[in-house]
């Protein structure tokens, strides 16, 4: 492999930090799962409009290709290679009474985390057999959930049109990954080894072998953020007793995309702010203060509809899960106050 020729207008962190010197240093390296630099950077080379441009194939990628990953992680998270990450999922430490008991502003709340199985390669490097093993192990653990978490697993392979339509209607069905994930090797053997679990109340959901091996999601209508967090924590604790997660004291929970490292958590609400959103500077000054991200309601790069926005925590690495949810909660309280003040 030769040093890639990046166009002058390339703005990704890969373009910035993959210098010819770093390339020479890393080009022959391989992890114990056989993952190479070429695989790690392929998505960023194929998609010059990437903002990051690299994916890890396993936990080792973060050390084996450290001279590339370390500066990217520092640039994105403000977290140096000498820092350590601490996890804290104690719901009692979260101060979050429902900020909108009348249901005037918050339509729904959703908190999700990414998790991968310890001692297994990540999606970009995993073999078909290993992916199927992951599915078997995870589904076994999910089938042991009880109480409000009890539900059913729907494999994507051989899924009937009826179930497909039902899951699309519920906005549960994940589709084959986009071009960024495709170039990273995450769409291989689609749809084998992949599926969706949800509880009977449709307030708890697990995506198996999408971008990460598990996307664990707790959600419900309205603004009871603490209730959503408690359900998520209970599920995570139960799953982890059967399936150990990949974790590092430096980077927290290991994910294939470096942007999700640490808590691997995205805590969000869909919130109606029709007045405040007319003044985006005022809106952004609040979200910036609380380290929050503004998106449209259909996810990243989408537009708002009817003044409704998706507001979520921006920080993931170097803070605890409780802190990430508290940031989101405190910011939402401030946004509601600002909206009310506009009459």
C-alpha positions in Angstrom: 0.0 0.0 0.0 1.2 3.5 -0.9 0.7 6.7 1.0 -2.8 8.0 0.0 -3.1 11.2 -2.0 -5.6 13.3 -0.2 -7.2 16.2 -2.0 -6.3 19.7 -0.7 -9.9 20.3 0.5 -9.9 17.1 2.7 -11.0 18.2 6.2 -11.1 14.8 8.0 -9.0 14.1 11.1 -7.5 11.2 9.1 -6.1 13.7 6.5 -4.8 15.9 9.3 -3.0 13.2 11.3 -1.9 10.5 8.8 1.3 12.2 7.8 3.8 10.3 5.5 5.9 9.7 8.7 3.0 8.1 10.6 2.0 6.1 7.5 5.6 4.7 7.2 5.6 3.8 10.9 2.3 1.9 10.8 1.9 0.5 7.3 3.3 -2.9 8.1 1.7 -3.3 11.5 -1.1 -5.8 12.2 -3.2 -6.6 15.3 -3.4 -10.2 16.6 -6.7 -10.4 14.6 -4.9 -9.5 11.4 -6.4 -6.0 11.2 -4.2 -3.6 9.2 -3.7 0.1 8.8 -5.2 -0.2 5.3 -8.4 -1.5 6.7 -8.5 1.1 9.5 -8.3 4.0 7.1 -10.2 2.6 4.1 -13.5 4.4 5.0 -11.8 7.8 5.2 -10.0 7.2 1.9 -13.1 6.1 0.0 -15.2 8.9 1.6 -13.2 12.1 1.5 -16.1 14.0 3.1 -15.6 12.0 6.4 -15.2 14.1 9.5 -13.1 11.4 11.2 -12.1 8.7 8.6 -10.9 5.8 10.8 -12.4 2.7 12.4 -10.9 0.2 14.8 -11.0 -3.5 14.0 -10.4 -4.6 17.6 -9.4 -3.2 21.0 -5.7 -3.6 20.1 -6.2 -1.2 17.1 -6.1 1.7 19.6 -2.6 0.8 20.7 -1.1 -0.8 17.6 -2.1 2.2 15.5 -1.8 4.6 18.5 0.3 7.2 16.6 -2.7 7.8 14.4 -5.6 7.1 16.8 -4.2 9.0 19.8 -4.1 12.5 18.1 -7.5 11.9 16.5 -9.0 11.0 19.9 -7.4 14.0 21.5 -8.7 16.3 18.7 -12.2 15.0 18.9 -12.6 14.4 22.7 -10.0 16.7 24.2 -8.6 13.6 25.9 -4.9 12.8 25.9 -3.2 9.4 25.7 -2.2 9.8 29.4 -5.8 10.4 30.6 -8.0 7.6 32.1 -11.8 7.1 31.8 -14.1 6.3 34.7 -17.5 4.7 34.5 -20.4 5.6 36.8 -23.9 4.3 36.3 -25.5 5.0 39.7 -29.0 6.3 39.0 -29.2 7.7 42.6 -26.5 10.2 41.7 -28.6 11.6 38.8 -30.6 14.7 39.9 -33.3 14.7 37.3 -37.0 15.2 38.3 -39.2 15.3 35.2 -38.5 18.8 33.7 -41.8 18.8 31.7 -44.5 16.9 33.7 -47.3 18.5 31.7 -45.8 17.2 28.4 -45.7 20.7 26.7 -42.2 20.5 25.3 -40.6 17.0 25.5 -42.1 14.5 23.1 -39.8 11.6 23.9 -36.6 10.5 25.7 -34.1 8.0 24.5 -30.7 6.9 26.0 -28.5 4.4 24.2 -25.1 2.9 24.6 -22.8 0.9 22.3 -21.2 -2.2 23.6 -18.9 -4.9 22.2 -18.0 -8.4 23.4 -14.7 -8.7 25.2 -12.0 -10.7 23.5 -13.8 -10.5 20.1 -12.8 -8.4 17.1 -15.0 -5.4 16.4 -17.3 -5.2 13.3 -14.7 -4.1 10.8 -12.5 -7.2 11.5 -14.9 -9.9 12.6 -15.4 -13.1 10.6 -18.8 -14.4 9.7 -18.5 -17.3 12.2 -17.5 -14.9 15.0 -20.4 -12.6 14.2 -22.8 -15.5 14.5 -21.2 -16.5 17.8 -21.7 -13.0 19.1 -25.4 -13.1 18.0 -25.9 -16.5 19.8 -24.3 -15.3 23.0 -26.1 -12.0 23.1 -29.5 -13.5 22.3 -29.0 -16.1 25.1 -28.4 -13.2 27.5 -31.4 -11.2 26.2 -33.7 -14.2 26.5 -33.0 -14.3 30.2 -34.2 -10.7 30.8 -37.4 -10.5 32.9 -39.9 -8.0 34.3 -40.3 -5.0 32.1 -37.3 -5.9 30.0 -38.7 -9.3 28.9 -39.3 -9.4 25.2 -38.5 -11.2 21.9 -35.6 -11.3 19.4 -36.2 -10.9 15.7 -33.3 -12.0 13.5 -32.9 -10.1 10.2 -32.1 -13.2 8.3 -35.3 -14.7 6.9 -37.5 -12.0 8.5 -41.1 -12.1 7.2 -42.5 -9.1 5.4 -45.1 -8.7 8.1 -42.5 -8.4 10.9 -40.4 -6.2 8.7 -43.3 -3.8 8.2 -44.2 -3.8 11.9 -40.6 -3.0 12.9 -40.3 -0.2 10.3 -43.6 1.3 11.5 -42.2 1.3 15.0 -38.9 2.9 13.7 -37.1 -0.1 15.2 -35.6 -1.7 12.1 -32.0 -0.8 11.3 -31.0 -0.8 7.7 -27.8 -1.9 6.0 -25.1 0.6 7.0 -24.3 3.7 5.0 -21.3 4.2 2.7 -19.0 5.1 5.6 -19.7 1.8 7.4 -19.6 -0.1 4.2 -16.1 1.1 3.4 -15.1 0.2 6.9 -16.2 -3.4 6.4 -19.2 -3.2 8.7 -21.8 -4.4 6.1 -20.2 -7.7 5.3 -22.4 -10.8 5.1 -25.5 -8.6 5.5 -28.0 -9.4 7.0 -26.6 -12.6 8.6 -25.9 -12.6 12.3 -28.0 -9.4 12.9 -31.3 -8.7 14.6 -33.4 -6.7 16.9 -34.8 -7.4 20.4 -37.5 -5.4 22.0 -39.5 -5.7 25.2 -43.3 -6.0 25.2 -43.8 -2.3 26.1 -41.5 -1.2 23.3 -39.5 0.9 25.8 -36.3 -1.2 25.6 -34.5 -2.3 22.4 -31.2 -4.0 21.5 -29.7 -3.9 18.0 -27.4 -6.9 17.5 -24.4 -6.5 15.2 -25.2 -3.2 13.7 -22.2 -0.7 13.9 -21.4 -2.1 17.3 -22.2 -5.6 18.5 -24.8 -4.2 20.8 -26.7 -1.0 20.7 -28.7 -1.0 24.0 -31.5 1.5 24.0 -34.0 2.7 26.6 -36.8 5.0 25.5 -40.3 6.3 26.2 -42.7 9.1 25.5 -42.4 12.2 27.6 -39.6 13.7 29.7 -39.0 11.3 32.6 -35.2 11.1 31.9 -34.4 9.4 35.1 -36.8 6.5 34.5 -35.3 5.9 31.1 -31.8 5.9 32.6 -32.8 3.5 35.4 -34.2 1.0 32.8 -31.1 1.2 30.7 -28.8 0.6 33.7 -30.8 -2.4 34.9 -30.6 -3.9 31.4 -26.9 -3.3 31.0 -26.1 -4.8 34.4 -28.2 -7.9 33.6 -26.6 -8.4 30.1 -23.1 -7.9 31.4 -23.4 -10.8 33.8 -23.7 -13.1 30.8 -21.7 -11.2 28.1 -18.6 -9.3 29.3 -18.1 -6.0 27.5 -14.8 -4.8 25.9 -13.4 -2.1 28.2 -10.2 -0.3 28.8 -9.1 1.9 31.7 -7.8 4.4 29.3 -10.6 4.6 26.7 -13.6 3.2 28.6 -16.0 1.1 26.6 -14.4 0.1 23.3 -16.3 0.9 20.0 -15.4 0.6 16.4 -15.8 4.4 15.8 -13.5 6.5 18.0 -16.2 9.1 18.4 -18.2 6.7 20.6 -15.4 5.7 23.0 -15.8 6.2 26.8 -19.4 6.1 27.9 -20.4 5.1 24.3 -23.6 6.9 25.4 -26.0 9.2 23.6 -28.8 10.6 25.8 -31.3 12.6 23.9 -34.8 14.1 23.9 -37.1 15.2 21.1 -38.1 18.6 22.2 -40.4 21.3 20.7 -38.8 24.8 20.8 -40.6 26.7 18.1 -39.9 30.2 19.5 -36.3 29.7 20.7 -35.2 28.1 17.4 -36.1 31.3 15.6 -32.9 32.7 17.3 -30.3 30.0 16.6 -27.5 32.0 18.3 -29.5 32.1 21.6 -30.3 28.4 21.1 -26.7 27.4 20.5 -25.4 29.5 23.4 -27.4 27.3 25.7 -26.5 24.0 24.1 -22.8 24.9 24.0 -22.9 25.8 27.7 -24.2 22.3 28.6 -22.0 20.5 25.9 -25.1 19.5 23.9 -25.6 18.7 20.2 -28.5 19.9 18.1 -29.9 17.6 15.4 -33.0 17.3 13.3 -35.5 14.7 14.5 -34.3 12.1 11.9 -30.8 12.1 13.2 -27.5 13.6 12.1 -27.6 16.0 9.2 -31.4 16.1 9.2 -33.6 19.2 9.5 -36.0 20.1 12.2 -39.8 19.6 11.7 -42.3 22.0 13.3 -39.7 23.4 15.7 -38.9 19.9 17.1 -35.2 19.1 17.7 -33.1 16.2 18.9 -30.9 17.4 21.7 -28.2 15.1 23.0 -24.9 15.0 25.0 -21.8 15.8 23.0 -19.2 14.6 25.5 -18.6 10.8 25.7 -15.0 10.2 26.8 -13.5 11.3 30.1 -16.8 11.9 31.8 -19.1 9.4 33.6 -22.5 8.2 32.3 -24.2 10.1 35.1 -22.5 13.3 34.0 -23.4 12.8 30.4 -27.1 12.4 31.3 -26.9 15.3 33.8 -25.5 17.5 31.1 -28.4 16.7 28.8 -31.0 17.1 31.6 -29.6 20.5 32.8 -29.4 21.8 29.3 -33.0 20.7 28.6 -34.2 22.5 31.8 -32.4 25.7 30.5 -33.9 25.3 27.0 -37.4 25.0 28.4 -36.9 28.1 30.6 -35.7 30.0 27.6 -38.7 28.9 25.4 -41.2 29.8 28.2 -39.5 33.3 28.6 -40.4 34.0 25.0 -44.1 33.8 25.9 
